[in-house]
Amino acid sequence: MKVLFICNQNENRSKTAEELFKDRFETKSAGLYNKKPVTKSQLEWADVIIVMEDLQRKELAKRFPDLYLGKRIISLDVPDIYRYGQDSLKSMLKSKIKALA
């Protein structure tokens, strides 16, 4: 399964998730508000899109309304308070993904 993780800057949460789950899924990550924001082709590539907050889901709906309706988009509700690779972030991500399975 191809999973695209999205957060605001693609520096901490989504980047950590991409690394953490690369052995389990085919993963990529992207940001919404960085120098190279998520693209239509990245969304098309993904089977599942996982955002870290509901606001990011709403932003995807605004930017890509046609794609948005045809994709499974899941919000993990992970606040933007973590650093890249932080142990507590990894634990939270594992727990949230496990709950989805």
DSSP file (Angstrom, degrees, kcal/mol; ACC not computed):
  #  RESIDUE AA STRUCTURE BP1 BP2  ACC     N-H-->O    O-->H-N    N-H-->O    O-->H-N    TCO  KAPPA ALPHA  PHI   PSI    X-CA   Y-CA   Z-CA
    1    1 A M              0   0    0      0, 0.0    25,-2.5     0, 0.0     2,-0.6   0.000 360.0 360.0 360.0 138.2    0.0    0.0    0.0
    2    2 A K  E     -a   26   0A   0     23,-0.2    45,-2.2    43,-0.1    46,-2.1  -0.831 360.0-172.1 -95.2 119.8    1.2    3.5   -0.9
    3    3 A V  E     -ab  27  48A   0     23,-3.0    25,-1.8    -2,-0.6     2,-0.6  -0.955  10.9-162.6-120.3 126.7    0.9    5.9    2.0
    4    4 A L  E     -ab  28  49A   0     44,-2.4    46,-3.1    -2,-0.5     2,-0.4  -0.938   9.1-157.2-107.8 119.7    1.5    9.7    1.8
    5    5 A F  E     -ab  29  50A   0     23,-2.6    25,-2.2    -2,-0.6     2,-0.4  -0.824  12.9-170.3 -97.0 133.3    2.0   11.4    5.2
    6    6 A I  E     +ab  30  51A   0     44,-2.8    46,-1.4    -2,-0.4    47,-0.2  -0.981  16.5 151.4-129.9 134.5    1.3   15.1    5.2
    7    7 A C  E     -a   31   0A   0     23,-1.7    25,-1.1    -2,-0.4    26,-0.2  -0.714  57.5 -81.0-137.5-164.9    1.9   17.8    7.8
    8    8 A N  S    S+     0   0    0     23,-0.2    25,-3.2    -2,-0.2    24,-0.9   0.964 117.9   5.7 -69.6 -53.1    2.5   21.6    7.7
    9    9 A Q  S    S-     0   0    0     22,-0.2    22,-0.3    23,-0.2    26,-0.1   0.534  87.0-126.0-111.3 -10.5    6.2   21.8    6.8
   10   10 A N  S    S+     0   0    0     20,-0.3    21,-0.1    24,-0.1    19,-0.1   0.907  82.5 106.0  58.7  43.5    7.3   18.2    6.2
   11   11 A E  S    S+     0   0    0     19,-0.1    73,-0.1     4,-0.0    20,-0.0   0.696  86.5   3.6-115.9 -37.1   10.0   18.6    8.7
   12   12 A N  S  > S+     0   0    0     72,-0.1     4,-2.1     3,-0.1    73,-0.4   0.765 125.6  30.3-118.5 -71.5    9.0   16.7   11.8
   13   13 A R  H  > S+     0   0    0      2,-0.2     4,-2.4     1,-0.2     5,-0.2   0.965 124.7  36.1 -67.2 -56.8    5.7   14.7   12.0
   14   14 A S  H  > S+     0   0    0      1,-0.2     4,-2.5     2,-0.2    -1,-0.2   0.871 118.1  52.1 -68.8 -34.9    5.2   13.5    8.4
   15   15 A K  H  > S+     0   0    0      2,-0.2     4,-1.9     1,-0.2    -1,-0.2   0.907 111.0  48.0 -65.5 -41.8    9.0   13.0    7.8
   16   16 A T  H  X S+     0   0    0     -4,-2.1     4,-2.8     2,-0.2    -2,-0.2   0.922 112.2  49.5 -63.4 -44.1    9.2   10.9   11.0
   17   17 A A  H  X S+     0   0    0     -4,-2.4     4,-2.2     2,-0.2    -2,-0.2   0.904 107.4  54.5 -62.8 -42.0    6.1    8.9    9.9
   18   18 A E  H  < S+     0   0    0     -4,-2.5     4,-0.4     1,-0.2    -1,-0.2   0.935 114.8  39.8 -56.9 -47.3    7.6    8.3    6.5
   19   19 A E  H >< S+     0   0    0     -4,-1.9     3,-0.8     1,-0.2     4,-0.3   0.901 114.0  54.1 -67.3 -42.6   10.8    6.8    8.0
   20   20 A L  H 3< S+     0   0    0     -4,-2.8     3,-0.3     1,-0.2    -2,-0.2   0.836 117.6  33.1 -64.7 -35.7    9.0    4.9   10.7
   21   21 A F  T >X S+     0   0    0     -4,-2.2     4,-2.5    -5,-0.2     3,-1.0   0.259  82.8 106.4-108.6  12.0    6.6    3.0    8.4
   22   22 A K  T <4 S+     0   0    0     -3,-0.8    -1,-0.2    -4,-0.4     5,-0.1   0.737  81.2  53.1 -67.0 -20.8    8.8    2.5    5.3
   23   23 A D  T 34 S+     0   0    0     -3,-0.3    -1,-0.3    -4,-0.3    -2,-0.1   0.684 116.0  39.4 -82.8 -17.9    9.3   -1.2    6.2
   24   24 A R  T <4 S+     0   0    0     -3,-1.0     2,-0.3     1,-0.2    -2,-0.2   0.772 126.8  13.5 -99.8 -33.3    5.5   -1.7    6.4
   25   25 A F  S  < S-     0   0    0     -4,-2.5     2,-0.8   -22,-0.1   -23,-0.2  -0.842  82.4 -97.9-133.8 168.2    4.2    0.5    3.5
   26   26 A E  E     -a    2   0A   0    -25,-2.5   -23,-3.0    -2,-0.3     2,-0.3  -0.871  60.9-167.8 -85.5 115.2    5.6    2.3    0.5
   27   27 A T  E     +a    3   0A   0     -2,-0.8     2,-0.3   -25,-0.2   -23,-0.2  -0.798  28.2 165.5-119.8 150.9    5.8    5.7    2.0
   28   28 A K  E     -a    4   0A   0    -25,-1.8   -23,-2.6    -2,-0.3     2,-0.3  -0.934  18.2-150.6-143.4 164.8    6.3    9.3    1.0
   29   29 A S  E     +a    5   0A   0     -2,-0.3     2,-0.3   -25,-0.2   -23,-0.2  -0.969  14.3 173.4-139.3 158.0    5.8   12.6    2.9
   30   30 A A  E     -a    6   0A   0    -25,-2.2   -23,-1.7    -2,-0.3   -20,-0.3  -0.970  19.6-132.6-154.9 164.2    5.0   16.1    2.0
   31   31 A G  E     -a    7   0A   0      5,-0.5     7,-2.7    -2,-0.3   -23,-0.2  -0.797   6.1-148.0-118.8 164.7    4.1   19.5    3.5
   32   32 A L  S    S+     0   0    0    -25,-1.1   -23,-0.2   -24,-0.9   -24,-0.2   0.732  95.1  32.4 -99.0 -29.7    1.4   22.0    2.8
   33   33 A Y  S    S+     0   0    0    -25,-3.2   -24,-0.1   -26,-0.2     2,-0.1  -0.019  94.5 100.7-124.4  29.8    3.2   25.3    3.6
   34   34 A N  S    S-     0   0    0    -26,-0.2   -24,-0.1     1,-0.0   -25,-0.0  -0.371  89.9 -85.7-104.3-173.1    6.8   24.7    2.7
   35   35 A K  S    S+     0   0    0      1,-0.3   -26,-0.0   -26,-0.1    -1,-0.0   0.811 126.6  34.2 -66.2 -30.3    8.9   25.7   -0.3
   36   36 A K  S    S-     0   0    0      3,-0.0    -5,-0.5     0, 0.0    -1,-0.3  -0.706  88.7-165.4-123.7  78.7    7.8   22.6   -2.3
   37   37 A P        -     0   0    0      0, 0.0    -5,-0.2     0, 0.0    -4,-0.1  -0.140  38.0 -70.0 -66.2 161.2    4.2   21.9   -1.1
   38   38 A V        -     0   0    0     -7,-2.7     2,-0.2     1,-0.1    -8,-0.1  -0.109  56.7-144.0 -49.3 142.6    2.3   18.7   -1.8
   39   39 A T     >  -     0   0    0     -3,-0.1     4,-1.9     1,-0.1     5,-0.2  -0.679  22.4-112.6-112.6 164.6    1.5   18.2   -5.5
   40   40 A K  H  > S+     0   0    0     -2,-0.2     4,-2.5     1,-0.2     5,-0.2   0.897 117.8  54.6 -59.1 -42.3   -1.4   16.7   -7.4
   41   41 A S  H  > S+     0   0    0      1,-0.2     4,-1.9     2,-0.2    -1,-0.2   0.856 105.2  52.8 -65.5 -34.1    0.9   13.9   -8.6
   42   42 A Q  H  > S+     0   0    0      2,-0.2     4,-1.3     1,-0.2    -1,-0.2   0.916 111.4  46.5 -64.8 -42.1    1.9   13.0   -5.0
   43   43 A L  H  < S+     0   0    0     -4,-1.9     3,-0.2     1,-0.2    -2,-0.2   0.899 111.0  51.8 -66.1 -40.2   -1.8   12.7   -4.1
   44   44 A E  H  < S+     0   0    0     -4,-2.5    -1,-0.2     1,-0.2    -2,-0.2   0.864 106.3  55.9 -63.7 -35.9   -2.5   10.6   -7.2
   45   45 A W  H  < S+     0   0    0     -4,-1.9    -1,-0.2    -5,-0.2    -2,-0.2   0.856  93.6  87.2 -62.3 -37.5    0.3    8.2   -6.3
   46   46 A A     <  -     0   0    0     -4,-1.3   -43,-0.2    -3,-0.2     3,-0.1  -0.375  53.5-166.8 -77.9 140.6   -1.1    7.5   -2.8
   47   47 A D  S    S+     0   0    0    -45,-2.2    25,-0.7     1,-0.3     2,-0.4   0.798  89.3  19.9 -81.6 -36.9   -3.6    4.8   -1.9
   48   48 A V  E     -bc   3  72A   0    -46,-2.1   -44,-2.4    23,-0.1     2,-0.5  -0.996  70.0-154.4-135.2 138.6   -4.1    6.4    1.5
   49   49 A I  E     -bc   4  73A   0     23,-2.6    25,-2.8    -2,-0.4     2,-0.6  -0.964  10.0-164.7-113.9 126.4   -3.3    9.9    2.6
   50   50 A I  E     -bc   5  74A   0    -46,-3.1   -44,-2.8    -2,-0.5     2,-0.3  -0.946   5.0-170.6-116.5 117.0   -2.6   10.5    6.3
   51   51 A V  E     -bc   6  75A   0     23,-2.7    25,-2.4    -2,-0.6    26,-0.3  -0.690  23.4-138.2 -99.9 156.9   -2.6   14.0    7.6
   52   52 A M  S    S+     0   0    0    -46,-1.4    26,-3.2    -2,-0.3     2,-0.3   0.727  85.0  22.9 -87.3 -22.8   -1.5   15.0   11.1
   53   53 A E  S >> S-     0   0    0    -47,-0.2     4,-1.1    24,-0.2     3,-1.0  -0.980  75.5-118.1-143.1 153.6   -4.4   17.4   11.8
   54   54 A D  H 3> S+     0   0    0     -2,-0.3     4,-2.1     1,-0.3     3,-0.2   0.824 111.0  65.0 -60.6 -32.4   -7.9   18.0   10.5
   55   55 A L  H 3> S+     0   0    0      1,-0.2     4,-1.9     2,-0.2    -1,-0.3   0.845  98.8  54.1 -60.4 -32.2   -7.0   21.4    9.3
   56   56 A Q  H <> S+     0   0    0     -3,-1.0     4,-2.1     2,-0.2    -1,-0.2   0.867 105.0  53.1 -70.2 -35.9   -4.6   19.8    6.8
   57   57 A R  H  X S+     0   0    0     -4,-1.1     4,-1.9     2,-0.2    -2,-0.2   0.921 109.5  49.2 -62.2 -43.7   -7.5   17.6    5.5
   58   58 A K  H  X S+     0   0    0     -4,-2.1     4,-1.7     1,-0.2    -2,-0.2   0.878 109.1  52.3 -64.1 -38.3   -9.5   20.8    4.9
   59   59 A E  H  X S+     0   0    0     -4,-1.9     4,-2.5     1,-0.2     5,-0.2   0.894 107.5  51.7 -66.1 -39.5   -6.7   22.5    3.1
   60   60 A L  H  X S+     0   0    0     -4,-2.1     4,-2.9     1,-0.2     8,-0.2   0.896 107.2  53.8 -62.3 -39.2   -6.3   19.5    0.8
   61   61 A A  H  < S+     0   0    0     -4,-1.9    -1,-0.2     1,-0.2    -2,-0.2   0.877 111.5  45.5 -62.9 -37.4  -10.0   19.7    0.0
   62   62 A K  H  < S+     0   0    0     -4,-1.7    -2,-0.2     2,-0.1    -1,-0.2   0.919 119.4  39.2 -70.4 -44.2   -9.6   23.4   -0.9
   63   63 A R  H  < S+     0   0    0     -4,-2.5    -2,-0.2     1,-0.2    -3,-0.2   0.847 132.2  21.7 -77.0 -34.9   -6.5   22.8   -3.0
   64   64 A F     X  +     0   0    0     -4,-2.9     4,-2.8    -5,-0.2    -1,-0.2  -0.490  67.2 160.9-134.1  63.4   -7.5   19.6   -4.7
   65   65 A P  H  > S+     0   0    0      0, 0.0     4,-1.3     0, 0.0    -1,-0.1   0.854  76.6  49.1 -59.6 -38.1  -11.3   19.2   -4.6
   66   66 A D  H  > S+     0   0    0      1,-0.2     4,-0.6     2,-0.2     3,-0.1   0.931 117.2  40.0 -68.7 -44.4  -11.5   16.6   -7.4
   67   67 A L  H >4 S+     0   0    0      1,-0.2     3,-1.0     2,-0.2     4,-0.5   0.879 107.2  65.2 -69.4 -37.9   -8.8   14.4   -6.0
   68   68 A Y  H >< S+     0   0    0     -4,-2.8     3,-1.1     1,-0.3    -1,-0.2   0.876  98.6  52.3 -53.8 -43.6  -10.0   14.9   -2.4
   69   69 A L  H 3< S+     0   0    0     -4,-1.3    -1,-0.3     1,-0.2    -2,-0.2   0.762 110.6  48.1 -68.4 -24.5  -13.3   13.2   -3.0
   70   70 A G  T << S+     0   0    0     -3,-1.0     2,-0.3    -4,-0.6    -1,-0.2   0.375 100.0  80.6 -98.2   4.8  -11.7   10.1   -4.5
   71   71 A K  S <  S-     0   0    0     -3,-1.1     2,-0.7    -4,-0.5   -23,-0.1  -0.835  76.4-123.4-115.5 149.0   -9.1    9.5   -1.8
   72   72 A R  E     -c   48   0A   0    -25,-0.7   -23,-2.6    -2,-0.3     2,-0.5  -0.816  36.6-175.8 -85.4 116.4   -9.1    7.9    1.6
   73   73 A I  E     -c   49   0A   0     -2,-0.7     2,-0.4   -25,-0.2   -23,-0.2  -0.970   4.6-170.3-121.9 124.3   -7.8   10.6    3.9
   74   74 A I  E     -c   50   0A   0    -25,-2.8   -23,-2.7    -2,-0.5     2,-0.5  -0.928  11.7-149.2-117.8 135.0   -7.2    9.9    7.6
   75   75 A S  E     -c   51   0A   0     -2,-0.4   -23,-0.2   -25,-0.2   -21,-0.1  -0.905   6.2-169.3-103.4 128.4   -6.4   12.4   10.3
   76   76 A L        -     0   0    0    -25,-2.4   -24,-0.2    -2,-0.5   -23,-0.1   0.597  31.5-132.7 -89.8 -12.1   -4.2   11.2   13.1
   77   77 A D        +     0   0    0    -26,-0.3   -24,-0.2     1,-0.2   -25,-0.1   0.955  45.9 159.6  57.4  53.5   -4.8   14.2   15.3
   78   78 A V        -     0   0    0    -26,-3.2    -1,-0.2   -27,-0.1    -2,-0.1  -0.934  35.0-133.3-108.0 113.3   -1.1   14.7   16.1
   79   79 A P        -     0   0    0      0, 0.0     2,-1.9     0, 0.0     3,-0.4  -0.203  20.6-108.9 -68.2 158.5   -0.3   18.2   17.3
   80   80 A D  S    S+     0   0    0      1,-0.2   -27,-0.0   -68,-0.0   -73,-0.0  -0.462  88.4 103.1 -86.2  65.6    2.7   20.2   16.0
   81   81 A I        +     0   0    0     -2,-1.9     2,-0.3     2,-0.1    -1,-0.2   0.268  58.2  92.6-126.9   7.5    4.7   20.0   19.2
   82   82 A Y        -     0   0    0     -3,-0.4     2,-0.2     6,-0.0   -69,-0.2  -0.689  62.7-132.7-110.2 157.6    7.3   17.4   18.3
   83   83 A R    >   -     0   0    0     -2,-0.3     3,-1.8   -71,-0.1     6,-0.2  -0.664  47.1 -77.9 -97.7 160.1   10.8   17.3   16.8
   84   84 A Y  T 3  S+     0   0    0      1,-0.3   -72,-0.1    -2,-0.2   -71,-0.1  -0.360 116.0   3.5 -57.7 129.0   11.9   15.0   14.0
   85   85 A G  T 3  S+     0   0    0    -73,-0.4    -1,-0.3     1,-0.2   -73,-0.0   0.501  86.5 162.2  75.0   4.4   12.5   11.5   15.3
   86   86 A Q    <>  -     0   0    0     -3,-1.8     4,-2.4     1,-0.1     3,-0.4  -0.329  43.0-130.9 -60.9 135.2   11.4   12.3   18.8
   87   87 A D  H  > S+     0   0    0      1,-0.2     4,-2.5     2,-0.2     5,-0.2   0.877 106.6  51.7 -57.8 -41.6   10.7    9.1   20.8
   88   88 A S  H  > S+     0   0    0      1,-0.2     4,-2.0     2,-0.2    -1,-0.2   0.846 109.6  50.9 -67.1 -31.9    7.3   10.3   22.0
   89   89 A L  H  > S+     0   0    0     -3,-0.4     4,-2.7     2,-0.2    -2,-0.2   0.926 110.0  49.5 -67.5 -44.8    6.3   11.2   18.5
   90   90 A K  H  X S+     0   0    0     -4,-2.4     4,-2.6     1,-0.2    -2,-0.2   0.919 111.0  49.8 -59.6 -44.3    7.3    7.7   17.3
   91   91 A S  H  X S+     0   0    0     -4,-2.5     4,-2.3     2,-0.2    -1,-0.2   0.918 112.0  47.7 -60.8 -44.5    5.3    6.1   20.1
   92   92 A M  H  X S+     0   0    0     -4,-2.0     4,-2.5     2,-0.2    -2,-0.2   0.929 112.3  49.0 -64.1 -44.9    2.2    8.2   19.3
   93   93 A L  H  X S+     0   0    0     -4,-2.7     4,-2.5     1,-0.2     5,-0.3   0.917 111.4  49.3 -61.7 -44.1    2.4    7.5   15.6
   94   94 A K  H  X S+     0   0    0     -4,-2.6     4,-2.4    -5,-0.2    -1,-0.2   0.921 112.5  48.5 -60.8 -43.6    2.8    3.7   16.1
   95   95 A S  H  X S+     0   0    0     -4,-2.3     4,-1.9    -5,-0.2    -2,-0.2   0.911 113.0  46.5 -63.2 -43.8   -0.2    3.7   18.5
   96   96 A K  H  X S+     0   0    0     -4,-2.5     4,-1.0     2,-0.2    -2,-0.2   0.897 114.4  46.6 -69.1 -40.6   -2.4    5.7   16.1
   97   97 A I  H  X S+     0   0    0     -4,-2.5     4,-1.2    -5,-0.2     3,-0.5   0.893 110.6  53.3 -68.4 -39.3   -1.5    3.6   13.1
   98   98 A K  H  < S+     0   0    0     -4,-2.4     3,-0.4    -5,-0.3    -2,-0.2   0.890 105.1  55.1 -60.9 -40.0   -2.0    0.4   15.1
   99   99 A A  H  < S+     0   0    0     -4,-1.9    -1,-0.2     1,-0.2    -2,-0.2   0.785 105.3  54.0 -64.9 -27.2   -5.5    1.6   16.0
  100  100 A L  H  <        0   0    0     -4,-1.0    -1,-0.2    -3,-0.5    -2,-0.2   0.783 360.0 360.0 -76.4 -27.5   -6.3    2.0   12.3
  101  101 A A     <        0   0    0     -4,-1.2    -1,-0.2    -3,-0.4    -2,-0.2   0.482 360.0 360.0 -72.2 360.0   -5.4   -1.6   11.4
